[in-house]
Every structure is written in structure tokens, then in C-alpha cells.
Amino acid sequence: MIAALLGAAFFTVAGYIGSLVAAIYVDRIEPLEDGPPQQNVPLPLLLAGCALIGAVMATHIVVQGQILMIAIVCAALVAIWVTDARRGIVPDAFTLGPLAVLIVMAIWQHEWRVFFAAAIPFVPFAITAMLSKGRGMGWGDVKLVALGGIVLGPQIAVMAFALACFAAVAVSYRSGRRKGAIAFAPYLACAIGVGIPFEVLH
């Protein structure tokens, strides 16, 4: 019980730090003219999600390095949600930073399958980004799914991102925005966040 509470508190703080870093970034840039409309950020729900992930990690993972790495990922996911919802962009620092750390750790441990795990979701999203010239699918989203592939593993990642795509389309139709850009990264970030406990517990 104590471990779960400590894990929840630690991940909540990590998520809040991610939101603060994102807020600083957002204040320094202007919204894109052809970007998606700005959205409200459900920060309490995001922090609650971080707390849940932290509780699961603290009670099921022994290696502290893994717990720290997932906390960094959660902070990045919150930051990505904020920047895409507010400015329609996914900064490289929030995707490539954690991605690079995970790859270095995997190479150090001779876990070469991480490249396969990243490539499985990366390839179809990259093809979509190329065909749409970055309008239907941004390259920030492509980098995010590569990160998700490593964190979740290829099987869970594919299912999570498929559900994220369906959810984005459903919400877009429901809100009457059948055309125009949408902030897609929050759906992907949510898919990764929801998938982490499944990956840990399965």
C-alpha cells in the first residue's frame, strides 16, 4: 500500500513537471495558422492517470531504473498533450529525448528487439505522414508512436494506436469537424498511458 502511494505521488509530480515545461514552451510560440483549434487540457485527469500508472509500476516493478524511465515517459506524454492541444505541435524534445534514452538503455542491455518494436507502429504512420505531406499526420505523431512501440511492445502498441485512430475519427465526426486538422497526439498519448499498465500486468 505504501509503495503504491509513493509511486502514485512520484508519477503525479512527474506529470505536473511535464505540464509546467510544456506551459513554458507554449508561451514562447504562436498557434499555427492552419493548425487544429486550441483545446482545454484536462490536467487533473492527466495527473490522475499518472498516479494510477505510478501505483501499478511501484507495486509490480522491482527495478528502480524502469520506474524512473516510465515516470519520464509519463511527464513527456503530459507535455505532448499540452503542446498539441494548445499549439498543434509535438516538440522533438518530448519525443526524441525519451526515445533516445530508451534506445541507449536497450543497447546497453543488448535488447535489440526494441528497434523492431519501434518500427512496427512507425512504418505505417510514417507512410501516412509522407502521403499526406504532414497535414493528415504530423511527423511529431510518427515519432510519438515509435516511442510508444518501445514502451508498450509491438502487440499492445498496435492495438492501442488502432483504438486511438478510431477514437480520433469518432470524436471528429461527433464534433462536426470532418475536415481540417485535429490534435492527434493527445489520443496517442492517452493510448500509451492506458497501455502501460496492461504491458506491466500482462
PyMOL commands that set and color helices and strands:
alter all, ss='L'
color gray80, all
select helices_A, chain A and resi 2-27+43-60+64-87+92-108+113-131+139-152+154-174+185-201
alter helices_A, ss='H'
color red, helices_A
deselect
rebuild
show_as cartoon
